[in-house]
Amino acid sequence: MDAERIFMPKLGMHMTEGTVSEWLVADGAHCDQGAVVVEIDTDKVTHQVEAPTAGYVRIAVPVGTTVDVGTVLGEITAAPATENKEKESA
């Protein structure tokens, strides 16, 4: 399965974690490259994370969850989740 991961970014030298404050694209929904897909909060700033590529969003970290920098928040896949599951089981 080809997927482009969405990571918790490091926004400053001292940032170690961030909280998913809102997913702006629903799980399984299509998005365009560069579209804002998730907002994260740190102790200093709210940041919008853009989709690295066009495709279908698969959410891995739910709203309200705090995770370390570098954690995979979700991924963008070329096909909808139902098609991806069929390919994985084949």
C-alpha positions as CSV (number, residue, x, y, z in Angstrom):
1,M,0.0,0.0,0.0
2,D,1.4,3.4,-1.0
3,A,0.7,6.1,1.6
4,E,2.2,9.4,2.5
5,R,2.4,9.9,6.2
6,I,1.4,13.1,8.1
7,F,3.7,13.6,11.1
8,M,3.6,15.8,14.2
9,P,6.0,18.6,13.2
10,K,8.7,20.1,15.3
11,L,7.8,23.8,15.3
12,G,10.6,25.1,17.6
13,M,13.8,24.0,19.2
14,H,12.2,23.1,22.5
15,M,9.0,21.5,21.2
16,T,8.7,17.9,22.3
17,E,5.0,17.3,21.8
18,G,1.8,18.6,20.4
19,T,-2.0,18.0,20.7
20,V,-4.3,17.2,17.8
21,S,-6.9,20.0,18.2
22,E,-9.0,19.4,15.1
23,W,-9.1,17.3,11.9
24,L,-10.4,19.5,9.1
25,V,-10.9,16.6,6.7
26,A,-12.9,13.6,7.8
27,D,-11.4,10.1,8.0
28,G,-11.8,8.5,4.5
29,A,-12.4,11.8,2.8
30,H,-10.5,13.0,-0.3
31,C,-8.2,16.0,0.0
32,D,-5.9,18.0,-2.4
33,Q,-2.2,18.4,-2.0
34,G,-1.5,21.4,0.2
35,A,-5.0,21.4,1.8
36,V,-5.0,22.0,5.5
37,V,-6.0,18.6,7.0
38,V,-5.3,18.9,10.8
39,E,-4.7,21.6,13.4
40,I,-2.3,21.0,16.2
41,D,-1.7,22.9,19.5
42,T,1.5,23.4,21.3
43,D,2.2,25.3,24.5
44,K,2.9,28.4,22.3
45,V,1.0,28.2,19.0
46,T,-1.8,26.6,17.0
47,H,-0.4,25.2,13.7
48,Q,-2.2,24.0,10.5
49,V,-0.7,20.9,8.9
50,E,-1.1,20.5,5.1
51,A,-1.5,17.3,3.1
52,P,1.8,16.3,1.5
53,T,-0.1,14.9,-1.5
54,A,-3.6,14.4,-2.8
55,G,-5.5,11.4,-1.8
56,Y,-7.7,9.9,1.0
57,V,-7.2,10.8,4.6
58,R,-6.7,8.0,7.2
59,I,-6.7,9.4,10.7
60,A,-4.4,7.6,13.2
61,V,-4.5,10.0,16.2
62,P,-7.8,11.3,17.4
63,V,-8.7,14.9,18.5
64,G,-7.5,15.7,22.0
65,T,-4.6,13.3,21.9
66,T,-1.1,14.6,22.8
67,V,1.8,12.9,21.0
68,D,5.6,13.3,20.6
69,V,7.1,15.2,17.7
70,G,7.6,12.8,14.8
71,T,4.5,10.7,15.6
72,V,2.4,9.7,12.6
73,L,-0.9,11.6,12.9
74,G,-2.4,9.9,9.8
75,E,-1.7,9.2,6.2
76,I,-2.9,10.1,2.7
77,T,-3.6,7.1,0.5
78,A,-4.1,6.9,-3.2
79,A,-7.3,4.8,-2.8
80,P,-10.3,5.0,-0.4
81,A,-9.9,2.9,2.8
82,T,-12.2,0.2,1.6
83,E,-10.1,-0.4,-1.6
84,N,-6.9,-0.3,0.5
85,K,-8.3,-3.0,2.8
86,E,-9.2,-5.2,-0.2
87,K,-5.7,-4.8,-1.6
88,E,-4.0,-5.6,1.8
89,S,-6.0,-8.9,2.2
90,A,-5.3,-10.1,-1.4
